[in-house]
Amino acid sequence: MNRQRLFSFGLMVWQTHGLSHDQLLRIVSAKKRYSPHFRAAALRHLVGAAPVSITGGRPFAERRRRVRARYRV
C-alpha cells in the first residue's frame, strides 16, 4: 500500500472508533452507501470487540471470518 492509502485507512479506523456495535454493523452491511475501505475499518472494530466465544482466540483473518459469519455480513 502506498503511504496516502495507508494514512487514509488509518483515518477511517480513527473515525469509526467509539461507534456503537449497532452503528458498526450498519456500516459493514451497507455495501452501496460506504466505501469498501470504510467498511473494512468498521469491521476491524467489530472483530476487536467480539468476545472470545465467537473468535476462539484465532489469528485476525480467522477471527474476521468468524465475526462475518456470526453477524451475517
FILUMZA-603619 format. One line per 2 residues: number of its first residue (from 1); their letters; for each residue x, y negated, z negated of N, C-alpha, C. Coordinates in steps of 0.05 Angstrom, whole numbers, plus 32768, in hexadecimal, padded with zeros to 4 digits. Layout:
REM FILUMZA-603619
NUM> A> X:Y:Z:X:Y:Z:X:Y:Z ~ ...
//
This chain:
REM FILUMZA-603619
1> MN> 8011:8018:8000:8000:8000:8000:8012:7FE7:8000 ~ 8009:7FD4:800F:8019:7FBB:800E:8012:7FAB:7FF5
3> RQ> 8022:7F97:7FF0:801F:7F89:7FD7:8005:7F7A:7FD4 ~ 7FFB:7F6E:7FE9:7FE2:7F5F:7FE8:7FCB:7F72:7FE2
5> RL> 7FCB:7F89:7FEE:7FB6:7F9D:7FEA:7FB6:7FA8:7FCD ~ 7FCE:7FAD:7FC3:7FD1:7FB6:7FA8:7FC8:7FA1:7F94
7> FS> 7FCF:7F88:7F99:7FC6:7F72:7F88:7FA7:7F6F:7F89 ~ 7F9C:7F72:7FA1:7F7F:7F70:7FA4:7F71:7F86:7F94
9> FG> 7F7B:7F9E:7F96:7F6F:7FB4:7F87:7F71:7FB0:7F69 ~ 7F88:7FA6:7F60:7F8B:7FA0:7F43:7F78:7F8B:7F3A
11> LM> 7F73:7F78:7F4B:7F5F:7F63:7F45:7F43:7F6E:7F43 ~ 7F3D:7F81:7F54:7F22:7F8E:7F53:7F1F:7F9F:7F3A
13> VW> 7F35:7FAC:7F32:7F34:7FBB:7F19:7F2F:7FA8:7F02 ~ 7F3D:7F91:7F02:7F39:7F7E:7EEC:7F1D:7F73:7EEC
15> QT> 7F11:7F6E:7F04:7EF6:7F63:7F06:7EE1:7F76:7EFB ~ 7EE6:7F90:7EFE:7ED3:7FA4:7EF5:7ED7:7FAC:7ED8
17> HG> 7EEC:7FA2:7ECC:7EF1:7FA9:7EB0:7EDB:7F9C:7E9E ~ 7ED1:7FAB:7E8C:7EBD:7FA0:7E79:7EA0:7FA2:7E83
19> LS> 7E9C:7FAD:7E9B:7E80:7FB1:7EA4:7E74:7FC9:7E96 ~ 7E5A:7FC9:7E93:7E4D:7FDF:7E86:7E4E:7FF8:7E97
21> HD> 7E48:800E:7E8B:7E48:8028:7E99:7E34:8028:7EB0 ~ 7E1C:801D:7EAB:7E08:801C:7EC0:7E10:800A:7ED7
23> QL> 7E1D:7FF4:7ED1:7E26:7FE2:7EE7:7E3B:7FEF:7EF8 ~ 7E4E:7FFE:7EEB:7E62:800C:7EFA:7E56:8021:7F0B
25> LR> 7E43:8030:7F01:7E35:8044:7F12:7E27:8038:7F2A ~ 7E1A:8021:7F25:7E0D:8013:7F3B:7E21:800A:7F51
27> IV> 7E38:8001:7F48:7E4C:7FF8:7F5B:7E57:800F:7F6B ~ 7E5D:8025:7F5E:7E69:803D:7F6B:7E55:8049:7F7F
29> SA> 7E3C:8049:7F79:7E28:8055:7F8B:7E1E:8043:7FA1 ~ 7E23:8029:7FA0:7E1A:8017:7FB5:7E2E:8015:7FCC
31> KK> 7E2C:8028:7FDE:7E40:8029:7FF4:7E3E:8012:8007 ~ 7E26:8007:800C:7E23:7FF2:8020:7E27:7FD6:8014
33> RY> 7E27:7FD4:7FFA:7E29:7FBA:7FED:7E45:7FB2:7FE6 ~ 7E56:7FC5:7FDD:7E71:7FBF:7FD4:7E86:7FCD:7FE5
35> SP> 7E9E:7FC2:7FE6:7EB3:7FCD:7FF5:7EBD:7FE7:7FE8 ~ 7EC9:7FF9:7FF8:7ED4:8012:7FED:7EE8:800D:7FD7
37> HF> 7EF9:7FF8:7FD9:7F0C:7FF2:7FC4:7EFF:7FE9:7FAA ~ 7EEB:7FD9:7FAC:7EDD:7FD0:7F94:7ECF:7FE7:7F87
39> RA> 7EC3:7FF8:7F97:7EB6:8010:7F8B:7ECA:8023:7F7F ~ 7EE2:8025:7F8A:7EF7:8036:7F7E:7F01:802A:7F64
41> AA> 7F02:8010:7F62:7F0A:8003:7F49:7EF5:8009:7F33 ~ 7EDC:8007:7F3A:7EC7:800E:7F27:7EC8:802B:7F1F
43> LR> 7ECD:803C:7F32:7ECF:8059:7F2C:7EE7:805E:7F1A ~ 7EFC:804F:7F1C:7F13:8053:7F0B:7F0B:804E:7EEE
45> HL> 7EFA:803A:7EE9:7EF1:8035:7ECD:7EDE:804B:7EC4 ~ 7ECD:8055:7ED6:7EBB:806B:7ECE:7ECB:8084:7EC6
47> VG> 7EE0:808A:7ED5:7EF1:80A1:7ECF:7EFF:809D:7EB5 ~ 7F09:8085:7EB0:7F17:8080:7E97:7F05:8081:7E7E
49> AA> 7EEB:807B:7E82:7ED9:807A:7E6B:7ECA:8095:7E68 ~ 7ECE:80A7:7E7A:7EBF:80C1:7E79:7EC9:80D2:7E61
51> PV> 7EB8:80DF:7E54:7EC0:80F0:7E3D:7ED0:8108:7E47 ~ 7EDF:8113:7E35:7EF0:812B:7E3B:7EDF:8143:7E42
53> SI> 7EC6:8144:7E38:7EB5:815A:7E3F:7EAF:815B:7E5D ~ 7EB0:8144:7E6A:7EAC:8143:7E87:7EC6:8147:7E96
55> TG> 7EDB:8138:7E8D:7EF4:8138:7E9C:7F06:8151:7E96 ~ 7F03:815C:7E7F:7F13:8174:7E78:7F30:816E:7E74
57> GR> 7F38:8155:7E72:7F54:814F:7E6E:7F66:8154:7E86 ~ 7F5A:8154:7E9D:7F68:815A:7EB7:7F77:8141:7EC1
59> PF> 7F88:8144:7ED6:7F94:812D:7EE3:7F7F:811B:7EF0 ~ 7F87:8102:7EF7:7F74:80EE:7EFF:7F63:80F7:7F17
61> AE> 7F6F:8103:7F2B:7F5F:810B:7F43:7F4A:811F:7F3C ~ 7F50:8132:7F2B:7F3C:8146:7F23:7F26:8139:7F11
63> RR> 7F2E:8127:7EFF:7F1B:8119:7EEF:7F08:8109:7F00 ~ 7F13:80FB:7F15:7F02:80EB:7F27:7EEE:80FD:7F35
65> RR> 7EF6:8114:7F3E:7EE3:8126:7F4C:7ECD:812F:7F38 ~ 7ED5:8136:7F20:7EC1:813F:7F0C:7EAE:8128:7F05
67> VR> 7EB7:8110:7F02:7EA6:80F9:7EFC:7E93:80F4:7F13 ~ 7E9D:80F5:7F2B:7E8B:80F1:7F43:7E76:8106:7F45
69> AR> 7E7D:811F:7F3E:7E69:8135:7F3F:7E55:8131:7F28 ~ 7E5E:8129:7F11:7E4D:8126:7EFA:7E38:8110:7EFE
71> YR> 7E40:80FA:7F09:7E2E:80E3:7F0E:7E22:80E3:7F2A ~ 7E2A:80F6:7F3A:7E1F:80F9:7F56:7E24:80E0:7F66
73> V> 7E3C:80D6:7F67:7E44:80BF:7F77:7E5A:80C6:7F8A
//
